[in-house]
Amino acid sequence: MTENSTEAYEVVVVGGGAAGLSAALVLGRARRRTLVVDAGEPRNAPAAHMQGYLSRDGMSPAEFLAVGREEIARYGVELVRDRVVDVTQGFALELAGGRTVHARRLVIATGLRDELPEVAGLAGRFGRDVLHCPYCHGWEVRDQAFGVLATTAMSVHQALMVSQWSKDVTFFLHTVAEEELSDDDLRRLAAAGVKVVPGEVTEVLADADRLTGVRLADDTRHERDVLFVAPRAVPRTGLLRRLGAELHETPFGAYPVVDQTGLTTVPGVWSAGNAAGFGEQVVNAAAGGYRAGATINGELLMTDLDAAVRV
C-alpha cells in the first residue's frame, strides 16, 4: 500500500474485493494511473473457502484477495487501506484518513453487508455451519441434517433449493405465519420432503465448535447439523446516491441502474460486483470488474484522441 504526493488519478476504484481488484488489474495493464481505496470489509470474510470459481474452487477468500493485491501491484496500481467518506460531481474523493484524491473516472465496487436475524448464537456461526448460499456451501455440507430459518415468505425458495443437497430438511417458519405460505408453496415443500415447523426460533445451539440444533420459543429443541438463513442485504450505495445515480428497487435492496458494462446513469461512474446487484458471486463480480475496466480504458482513449483532434 503506497501514498503518492500527486493526488490526481485517471481512475479511482472504490472497493478492493473481486470486482474492484479485477477492474484495477485491467486498468493497470492498460497503463492507466489507478488507485484502489479499500476499506477492508469483504462480504465473504466469515467464509473459510469460496466455491464455484473455476480454477479457484476451495480457495480461501483472504488468499484470493491477497493474490489479487499482489497482481495489481505488478502493474503500478496503488492500493490504500482507507474509506471514501465523500465524493463530489467532479470526482474529488475525500478519504477518512485525510487525503483528497481526484479521478477522471470512478468504479464503485463497495459491495453490500449482510444483516442477520437477531437469534442468539446465530451470528457467531455464520459462514461455518450457519450458511446462506447452497451453491457456495451445499456440496461441503451435503447429506447432513439441514434447517432453514424463514425470514420472509421468499424463504420457501431457499428451503426448496437446499433439498437438492440433503433429504433431511426442516423449514422453521420463525417469524413467518403459516398462512403466508401459498398452496403451491406447501405442495412443493411436501414434494421435496421438507418438514415445516411453526414457531419462533430463539437460539442456535452448539456443542464446542459444532452446531447441534435450534431452540424454539416453546423451549422445544430440534437437532440439526446446518442452518441456512437468508440475511437482509444492505447495498453500500451511499457514494452512488451522493453522485445522483438512479437506483431501482429490488426484493434485495436498491441497486444502481447500469448498462451491460456497469456504467451507471452518472457519466464517468461505473459500478460492479455486489454494489451493482445482489446475485453477484465472486466469479461474476470479477467478470463485472473486468468489463468495467476495459470499457473505461477504451472510453478514456477515445475521449483523449477526440480532444487532441479538436486542438
Phi, psi and omega in degrees: 000131187231153171256154179218134184292331176274117190261017179255128181235155173288318180222134169247128177255121180259107183120125184248035174271200183301317182293312182295316180293323179295316176299317181295324179298313179298315182292321178297317179294337177271008175068030176269136178287111192232139175238134172253124175255114188239118178281350176073037181232062181294141182299323186268018180304324180292342185277140178281333184217159170240144183234162174085006177256109185306128181080352179236013183298125180091355179290144179285143178303322181296318179294319179303313181291323179298317178296318179298320179295320178297321182293315182292330180296330179299334184254017174082009177288132177270146176226130178236137176273098185200182181228136174278122183256344177201156179212143179253169179299332178275011177064045166263124185247125178266126180261152181301329181284356176111346180283153167237124180240154182240146181221151172277326180222154181235144167241118178262110182230050187277354174070208178214169174239152181260126173261117184271151174301146182276080177239129183305130176086353186283311187299323183293343182250004181295131182093351178251285175235006162254114192232166180235336189235114180293331178292329179280324191228353188302316182299320184292334182246016185306146174066013173268175179278114183263146163241150174233125181265117180283130174245334173215173177297339178290346180296342175304319180301318179296317180297320179292319181297314185290344179293349174289338185255350178204144176263006178241085184236128175244128182258108181271117186291336173054251182262006179265128179284144183301328181288348176285344179277134180281168176299322177296319178302311184295321178295317181291320177299317179295318180296328179277354180078022181273126177277132181256125181237115176284164178111148183281135174275125183253342184204140170265126185262142179215149177238114185060247182243039183218130176293135181243344180161197179226155175246136178264170182299332179275010177075007174284150181243144177232119180288129177215153177262331185219144176234122175264140181214148176257104177294160173278122181279131177239097181298140177271081186250016183303316181292321179296321178295319179298326181278353178085020179293141177286134178245154174234142183280139174228170176297349184243022178115179181263126182235157182291148170285122183227157172271188186291346177263354183098002179292128179277185178282357175262117180305132178089001182238121177250156175228144182212159179074209183290351171287340181256344181184151185293322192273016183278101173288175184303315182294322177292319180297317179298319178295318179297320177296320178299312181299317180297314181298315181295321180294317180298317180301313179297320181294318177297318179301310182293323177300315182290321178295319178296322179294322179294323179294320181294326178293000000 
